[in-house]
Amino acid sequence: MPRVSAEHLQATRRRILDASRRCFIRSGFHAASMQDILAEAGLSAGGVYRYFRSKDEIVCAISEAALEDLTGALRDIFEAPVPPPLDEVVGRFLSGRPPLDGTATSARLMLQIWGEAALNPALAERFTVMYHTWREFLARLIETYQRSGRVTSAVPADQITQALIALLQGAMVQLALAGDVDVSSLRAGVRGLLACEGGC
């Protein structure tokens, strides 16, 4: 049997995740079946189950892949002599690959995922680990801004991080439900919050 390259394995895994996202967006998380995912991906059951044993695993992988993409997009800030404005970071959050691409359909998918994690203990446990890993990453990012003087050091980085995550999640809720939030308006809003007249 010929050896399958790592690139092929990664491409197939991404193909399954992309197909799953389309199914979840089109039909909803609960209505979309594994058979729907197989058909959308154009793969056999064995071809999918080699990578994922269940829809829960696919949901976690979609979120993990999104955070990995975003983490990669933000890593350069750690090495920059002067980090870019914080509103740019917020912009990058909604300018990546689905489901973090700033579209209402992707935002609705994230709400479905969060809702399922709130009701499914096994999924909630994995999401808790994912959340804390991401929060630690963002806290280190905020510390970079504090060292450069672009963010106040009077408030602990972890507390600022929690507020930043709340802002980003809130933006996705607005986008999913109202569809009237875009990256440029969100960045402008962040700049407004940071512009303290007479000092903060």
Sequence and secondary structure as in RCSB ss.txt:
>XXXX:A:sequence
MPRVSAEHLQATRRRILDASRRCFIRSGFHAASMQDILAEAGLSAGGVYRYFRSKDEIVCAISEAALEDLTGALR
DIFEAPVPPPLDEVVGRFLSGRPPLDGTATSARLMLQIWGEAALNPALAERFTVMYHTWREFLARLIETYQRSGR
VTSAVPADQITQALIALLQGAMVQLALAGDVDVSSLRAGVRGLLACEGGC
>XXXX:A:secstr
     HHHHHHHHHHHHHHHHHHHHHH TTT  HHHHHHHHT  HHHHHTT SSHHHHHHHHHHHHHHHHHHHHT
HHHH SS   HHHHHHHHTSSSTTSSS HHHHHHHHHHHHHHHH HHHHHHHHHHHHHHHHHHHHHHHHHHHHTS
S SSS HHHHHHHHHHHHHHHHHHHHHT    HHHHHHHHHHHH  TT  
